[in-house]
Amino acid sequence: MALKDFFVDMQFMDKRTVEDGYGGVTDGFIPGAKFRAGITTKQSTEAQIAYQQGLKTIYTIVFEPNVQLHFGDRVKRISDGRVFRVTSNAQDMTTPARANLRMS
């Protein structure tokens, strides 16, 4: 069984300026390119204490390096429509080029 067996279908949400219906404009998001990624929640003791103190759930998204996620990007899990906002730089957490399993 490979890590990719646990990946799910994801989709970029591209930011666009759209009409608001009242003569103005607003920022909105439209579905973009699809890719596959694995998602998990952080379950450390520190994370559980933070959850009890009101912090929202922290997710980790694992994907192949040919996908480029940047700080502030939004991606949607297709199976349930949940949208995630990227809050870190993927290039900081990419496996070395020599590694047999290349992931970001």
C-alpha positions in Angstrom: 0.0 0.0 0.0 1.4 3.4 -1.0 0.9 6.8 0.5 -0.9 7.9 -2.7 -3.6 5.3 -1.9 -4.8 7.7 0.8 -4.9 10.8 -1.4 -8.3 12.4 -2.2 -9.4 14.6 -5.0 -8.8 18.4 -4.4 -9.4 21.5 -6.4 -7.8 25.0 -6.4 -10.2 27.9 -5.6 -9.1 30.8 -7.8 -9.7 34.3 -6.6 -11.8 36.4 -8.9 -13.5 39.8 -8.7 -17.2 39.2 -9.4 -20.3 41.4 -9.5 -22.2 41.6 -6.3 -25.6 42.1 -7.9 -26.0 45.6 -6.5 -23.9 47.5 -9.0 -20.6 46.8 -7.2 -18.0 44.1 -7.1 -16.7 41.7 -4.5 -13.9 39.1 -4.3 -15.1 35.6 -4.9 -13.6 32.2 -5.6 -14.3 29.9 -8.5 -13.2 26.3 -9.0 -9.8 25.8 -10.7 -7.5 23.0 -11.5 -7.9 19.6 -9.8 -5.1 17.6 -8.0 -4.7 14.8 -5.5 -3.5 15.2 -1.9 -3.7 13.6 1.5 -5.2 15.5 4.4 -4.7 14.8 8.1 -5.4 16.7 11.4 -2.7 17.5 13.9 -3.3 15.2 17.0 -0.3 16.1 19.2 -0.9 16.8 22.9 -0.1 20.5 22.3 -2.8 20.6 19.5 -5.4 19.0 21.8 -4.7 21.5 24.5 -5.0 24.3 22.0 -8.3 22.9 20.7 -9.7 23.0 24.2 -8.7 26.7 24.5 -10.6 27.6 21.4 -8.0 27.2 18.5 -9.5 25.8 15.3 -8.4 22.5 13.9 -5.0 22.4 12.2 -4.7 20.3 9.0 -1.7 19.1 7.1 -2.0 18.7 3.4 0.6 16.3 1.7 0.9 16.4 -2.1 3.4 15.8 -4.9 6.0 18.6 -5.5 4.7 19.2 -9.0 1.7 20.9 -7.4 2.4 24.4 -6.3 0.6 25.6 -3.1 1.4 29.0 -1.8 0.6 31.0 1.3 -3.0 32.2 1.1 -4.1 29.8 -1.5 -7.5 28.1 -1.0 -8.2 24.5 -1.9 -11.4 22.5 -1.8 -11.8 18.8 -0.9 -14.2 17.6 -3.6 -15.8 14.8 -1.6 -17.4 17.2 0.9 -16.8 20.7 -0.5 -14.8 21.8 2.5 -12.4 24.7 1.7 -8.9 24.9 3.3 -6.7 28.0 3.4 -2.9 27.4 3.1 -1.1 29.1 6.0 2.5 28.1 5.3 4.9 27.9 2.5 5.1 24.4 0.9 8.6 24.9 -0.3 9.8 25.0 3.3 8.6 21.5 3.8 9.5 19.6 0.7 11.5 16.3 0.8 15.0 16.5 -0.7 15.4 15.9 -4.4 17.4 12.7 -3.6 14.5 11.1 -1.7 12.6 8.2 -3.2 9.3 9.6 -1.9 9.0 13.2 -3.1 6.2 15.1 -1.2 5.5 18.6 0.0 
